[in-house]
Amino acid sequence: MTCIVHRRDGDDRILATDVTVADSFLAKARGLMFRRSFPDGSALVFPFERPAQRTLHMVAVPFDIDALWLRDGRVERVARLSAWTGVGRGTADTIIELPAGAAAGVSEGDVVRIDD
């Protein structure tokens, strides 16, 4: 089982256990667009080959989400993106999208990892 784990102050907390990896160009372009829901415990992971400025948009996404921009497993940015109109940008080699509220307590500099 793949899960998203947040480590802070020596403690681990599971953020998601239903993890989908957007591992193709089409999956990355589609993201969460046109989905009707994003249940608690879910995550969508966007892996990239190298760190760069990465932008997320919420066009055709009818629910709020939390987004994490990671570089080498460290959180560079955390943002809540609003349904339909939200936009976020940060430097990352991995982006993780979570249901709104799932990233509560995650801060820049924290470690977040994807465990198989």
RARA-V953113 format. One record per helix or strand. SS is the DSSP state (hx for helix, st for strand). FROM is the first residue (numbers start at 1). LEN is the number of residues. Records with the same first field share a line. If there is no record, write none. Layout:
BEGIN
SS = FROM-LEN / FROM-LEN
END
This chain:
BEGIN
st = 3-6 / 11-6 / 18-4 / 42-16 / 65-7 / 74-8 / 87-13 / 111-5
hx = 25-6
END
